[in-house]
Each structure stands twice: as structure tokens, then as C-alpha cells.
Amino acid sequence: MNHDELHRLLEEVKSGRLETDEAMRKLKEFTIKDIGIAQLDTHRALRTGYPEVIYGQGKTPAQIREIVRHMSTQNNNILATRVTEEMYRAVQEICPEAEYHPVARAITVRKTDMKSTDTFIAVIAAGTSDLPVVEEAVVTAEIFGNRVERIIDVGVAGIHRLYDKIARIREARVNIVVAGMEGALPSIVGGLVDKPVIAVPTSVGYGASFGGLSALLGMLTSCAGGVCVVNIDNGFGAGYLASMINKL
């Protein structure tokens, strides 16, 4: 249940169109819905502005399908991250309108148009190898009602490519900067813009990158102000935070 649904429910009780007992029945599943394999947080959209998101890794296709089945009864957009094509096919059996985003490894179901703004989020990637994390951030931000622009392959090995796009980057309300290897790109962007920078380290890189740890530490020790850092490969976390900033 989201803010608009709760408001309509209370107005119906107030006007006499809905009996109090019926309203109470609807509110019994207001906060938690126990479906056996999961306890769905049906109150989250009202509480935080965004509905609960499904983390697919470690779940079975049948579990994902069952969770989506119950979430589909609510008037909220659905996002599942870190999913496989097999999981998507299972969801399609009960939700034909579901969309699969193979690069992002995500499933989306659009149930409602979330309020958007005229501002946009820029998602900036050091290299093409970072695209899975980029697309996870993009899909997350878009399903939450944001306009997103991708700026790809502008890493520090050819820094002139970034300068070619910097005018557009400066117009964004918030920048997500995705990089692996040594993770230097967010520091450079942070020194060139007056907007928040969300740095996303990726696990892209040779042995001494330690699966993204080098990039993570580099970003955490950035000397540029206005740079915050999410976890390695966490495009979802970056897209979620950027959406909150964009809609302030």
C-alpha cells in the first residue's frame, strides 16, 4: 500500500462508502505479508517512497515467481535485481507484462507511473566492461521515475573523452560514476562538477584490483569533495540513492 492508496481508503471510510470493518480487513496486510518463503514489506512504499525490491541472487526461479505473484497485487512498480533469464521465464508465466533487462540482470514490472522531475541523473562509465553495473543503476533509477542519461567509455586512460562530455555532465542533478581498475574517475568528475557524485567501484580489472577492492579503496580515499561511495558492483544502491537525491 502506498500513500495514494491509503489516502483513498481513509477518504472512503470518511465518506461512508466503505465500512470500518472492511477497511480494517484491508489494513491487516498493511505492513507485512507472510507468504512462507518471504515476508513482504507492503508498508515500505508509504514509509520510504519506494516499494520493496527483490534481490534475486540465491533465490530459485519458483521463489522469484511466487514473490512477484504476491507483489503484483499491489499498485507498485516491481524491480528484481541479480536475476537470470530462467527466473524471468518463470515470472512471465504469471506476469506477461514483465520486462527482462539482460545486461542489467534485472526484471521490471510497471504497475504505475511514478512522479518524475525535469532534472536528470547522469550515469558515467569508465569503460564498456562496466556496463552491467551501469545498466543496473539505470534500470533502478528509471523504474523509480527518473530520467537517465548514459555517458559511456570516458575513463582516465583517455581523459579527453570525458572533457568532451563535461558540459552535459554538469547539467545533471546528480552523477553516478562507475569505474573499475584503480577507480580514479569519480575523483576527476568530483573536481569538475557542483553536484553530488555517487561512486560505484566495479570488479573489473586485473589481479591486483582484487575484484574491485582497489577501486573501492581508491574511491573511499578520494580527495574530491562531494563524492560518496557504494559497495563493489552495487549499481542498484547507486541508482536508488541517486533517485532520492534527484527528487529532493
C-alpha positions as CSV (number, residue, x, y, z in Angstrom):
1,M,0.0,0.0,0.0
2,N,1.4,3.4,-1.0
3,H,0.5,6.9,0.1
4,D,-2.2,7.4,-2.5
5,E,-3.9,4.1,-1.8
6,L,-4.0,4.8,2.0
7,H,-5.4,8.3,1.3
8,R,-8.2,6.8,-0.8
9,L,-9.0,4.2,1.8
10,L,-9.3,6.8,4.5
11,E,-11.5,9.1,2.3
12,E,-13.8,6.1,1.6
13,V,-14.3,5.5,5.3
14,K,-14.8,9.2,6.0
15,S,-17.5,9.5,3.3
16,G,-19.3,6.3,4.3
17,R,-18.5,4.4,1.1
18,L,-16.5,1.9,3.0
19,E,-17.4,0.1,6.2
20,T,-14.9,0.3,9.0
21,D,-14.7,-3.5,9.3
22,E,-13.8,-3.7,5.6
23,A,-11.2,-1.1,6.0
24,M,-9.7,-3.0,8.9
25,R,-9.6,-6.1,6.8
26,K,-7.6,-4.3,4.1
27,L,-5.2,-2.8,6.7
28,K,-4.4,-6.2,8.2
29,E,-1.9,-6.8,5.5
30,F,-0.8,-3.2,5.7
31,T,2.8,-3.8,7.0
32,I,3.8,-7.4,6.4
33,K,2.5,-10.2,4.2
34,D,3.9,-13.6,5.2
35,I,4.0,-15.8,2.1
36,G,6.0,-18.6,3.7
37,I,9.2,-18.1,1.7
38,A,9.4,-14.4,2.4
39,Q,7.8,-11.7,4.5
40,L,6.8,-8.9,2.1
41,D,7.2,-5.3,3.4
42,T,4.0,-3.9,1.9
43,H,4.4,-0.7,4.0
44,R,7.7,0.3,2.5
45,A,6.4,2.5,-0.3
46,L,4.4,4.5,2.1
47,R,7.2,4.7,4.6
48,T,10.2,5.4,2.3
49,G,8.6,6.5,-1.0
50,Y,9.8,3.4,-2.8
51,P,8.5,-0.2,-2.8
52,E,10.5,-3.2,-1.7
53,V,12.9,-4.6,-4.3
54,I,13.6,-8.3,-4.8
55,Y,17.3,-9.4,-4.6
56,G,17.4,-12.4,-6.9
57,Q,20.8,-13.9,-6.3
58,G,20.5,-17.1,-4.2
59,K,16.7,-17.5,-4.8
60,T,15.2,-20.1,-7.1
61,P,13.0,-19.2,-10.2
62,A,10.0,-20.6,-8.3
63,Q,10.7,-18.4,-5.3
64,I,11.1,-15.3,-7.5
65,R,7.8,-16.1,-9.3
66,E,5.9,-16.5,-6.1
67,I,7.2,-13.2,-4.7
68,V,6.3,-11.4,-7.9
69,R,2.9,-13.0,-7.8
70,H,2.1,-11.5,-4.4
71,M,3.8,-8.2,-5.1
72,S,1.7,-7.8,-8.3
73,T,-1.5,-7.4,-6.2
74,Q,-0.1,-4.1,-5.0
75,N,-0.2,-1.0,-7.2
76,N,3.6,-0.5,-7.1
77,N,6.3,-1.0,-9.7
78,I,8.3,-4.2,-9.2
79,L,12.1,-4.5,-9.6
80,A,14.1,-7.7,-9.2
81,T,17.9,-7.4,-9.4
82,R,20.6,-10.1,-10.0
83,V,18.2,-12.4,-11.8
84,T,18.7,-14.9,-14.6
85,E,16.8,-15.5,-17.8
86,E,15.4,-18.7,-16.3
87,M,14.0,-16.6,-13.4
88,Y,12.4,-14.2,-16.0
89,R,10.7,-17.0,-17.8
90,A,9.2,-18.2,-14.5
91,V,7.9,-14.7,-13.8
92,Q,6.5,-14.4,-17.3
93,E,4.2,-17.4,-16.6
94,I,2.2,-15.3,-14.1
95,C,3.1,-11.8,-15.3
96,P,3.3,-11.5,-19.1
97,E,4.0,-7.7,-18.9
98,A,7.3,-8.3,-17.1
99,E,10.4,-7.0,-18.8
100,Y,13.8,-8.5,-18.7
101,H,17.0,-6.4,-18.9
102,P,19.8,-8.9,-19.7
103,V,22.8,-6.6,-19.3
104,A,21.5,-5.3,-16.0
105,R,20.3,-8.7,-15.0
106,A,17.0,-7.2,-13.8
107,I,13.3,-7.7,-14.1
108,T,10.8,-4.8,-14.1
109,V,7.1,-4.7,-13.9
110,R,5.5,-1.3,-14.4
111,K,2.3,-1.0,-12.5
112,T,2.1,2.8,-12.1
113,D,3.8,5.9,-13.4
114,M,6.0,7.3,-10.6
115,K,6.2,11.1,-10.3
116,S,9.3,12.3,-12.2
117,T,11.1,15.7,-12.3
118,D,12.5,17.8,-15.1
119,T,16.0,17.1,-13.8
120,F,18.1,14.0,-14.8
121,I,20.7,11.6,-13.5
122,A,23.9,11.1,-15.4
123,V,25.4,7.6,-15.3
124,I,29.0,7.8,-16.3
125,A,31.1,4.7,-17.0
126,A,34.9,4.5,-17.3
127,G,34.7,1.6,-19.7
128,T,32.3,-0.7,-21.7
129,S,33.3,-3.5,-19.3
130,D,31.4,-1.7,-16.6
131,L,28.1,-1.8,-18.4
132,P,26.4,-4.5,-16.3
133,V,26.7,-2.2,-13.2
134,V,25.8,0.8,-15.3
135,E,22.6,-0.8,-16.5
136,E,21.6,-2.0,-13.1
137,A,21.9,1.7,-11.9
138,V,19.9,2.9,-15.0
139,V,17.1,0.4,-14.6
140,T,16.8,1.1,-10.9
141,A,16.6,4.9,-11.4
142,E,14.2,4.6,-14.3
143,I,11.7,2.3,-12.6
144,F,11.6,4.8,-9.8
145,G,10.5,7.6,-12.2
146,N,13.8,9.3,-13.2
147,R,15.2,10.5,-16.5
148,V,18.6,9.0,-17.0
149,E,21.4,9.7,-19.5
150,R,24.3,7.4,-20.1
151,I,27.8,8.6,-20.8
152,I,30.0,5.6,-21.6
153,D,33.7,4.9,-22.0
154,V,35.2,8.1,-20.7
155,G,37.8,6.6,-18.4
156,V,41.1,8.2,-17.3
157,A,43.2,6.4,-19.9
158,G,41.7,8.8,-22.5
159,I,40.6,11.7,-20.3
160,H,39.9,13.9,-23.3
161,R,36.7,11.8,-23.9
162,L,35.4,13.0,-20.5
163,Y,36.1,16.6,-21.3
164,D,34.1,16.3,-24.5
165,K,31.0,15.4,-22.4
166,I,31.6,17.6,-19.3
167,A,29.1,20.3,-20.3
168,R,26.3,17.8,-20.3
169,I,27.5,16.1,-17.2
170,R,27.4,19.5,-15.3
171,E,23.7,19.8,-16.2
172,A,22.7,16.6,-14.3
173,R,21.2,16.9,-10.8
174,V,23.3,14.0,-9.6
175,N,26.1,11.9,-11.2
176,I,26.7,8.2,-10.8
177,V,30.3,7.4,-11.8
178,V,31.1,3.7,-12.4
179,A,34.7,2.5,-12.7
180,G,36.9,-0.5,-12.1
181,M,40.7,-0.8,-12.3
182,E,42.2,1.9,-10.0
183,G,38.8,3.7,-9.7
184,A,40.1,7.2,-10.4
185,L,37.2,8.6,-12.5
186,P,34.9,9.7,-9.6
187,S,37.6,11.9,-8.2
188,I,38.1,13.7,-11.5
189,V,34.4,14.2,-12.0
190,G,34.0,15.3,-8.4
191,G,36.6,18.1,-9.1
192,L,34.7,19.3,-12.2
193,V,31.0,19.5,-11.1
194,D,29.0,21.2,-8.4
195,K,26.6,18.3,-7.9
196,P,26.7,15.1,-5.8
197,V,28.8,12.2,-7.2
198,I,27.9,8.7,-6.3
199,A,31.0,6.5,-7.0
200,V,30.5,2.8,-7.9
201,P,33.6,0.6,-7.9
202,T,33.3,-2.4,-10.1
203,S,35.1,-5.8,-10.0
204,V,36.6,-5.1,-13.5
205,G,40.4,-5.3,-13.5
206,Y,43.5,-7.5,-13.4
207,G,44.7,-9.4,-10.4
208,A,45.9,-6.6,-8.2
209,S,42.5,-4.9,-8.4
210,F,41.4,-7.7,-6.0
211,G,37.9,-8.0,-7.5
212,G,37.1,-4.3,-7.1
213,L,38.8,-3.7,-3.7
214,S,41.4,-1.4,-5.2
215,A,38.8,0.7,-6.9
216,L,36.7,0.8,-3.7
217,L,39.7,2.0,-1.6
218,G,40.7,4.5,-4.2
219,M,37.2,6.0,-4.2
220,L,36.9,6.0,-0.4
221,T,40.2,7.9,-0.2
222,S,39.2,10.4,-2.9
223,C,40.4,14.0,-2.3
224,A,37.4,15.4,-4.2
225,G,34.6,16.8,-2.1
226,G,31.0,15.7,-2.7
227,V,31.9,12.1,-3.6
228,C,30.2,9.3,-1.8
229,V,30.8,5.6,-2.4
230,V,28.6,2.5,-2.6
231,N,29.7,-1.1,-2.5
232,I,31.5,-3.0,-5.2
233,D,29.2,-3.6,-8.3
234,N,26.3,-2.1,-6.4
235,G,24.5,-0.4,-9.3
236,F,21.2,-0.8,-7.5
237,G,22.4,1.1,-4.5
238,A,23.7,3.9,-6.6
239,G,20.5,4.2,-8.7
240,Y,18.3,4.2,-5.6
241,L,20.3,6.9,-3.8
242,A,20.5,9.0,-7.0
243,S,16.7,8.8,-7.3
244,M,16.3,10.0,-3.7
245,I,18.7,13.0,-4.4
246,N,17.1,13.8,-7.7
247,K,13.6,14.0,-6.2
248,L,14.5,16.1,-3.1
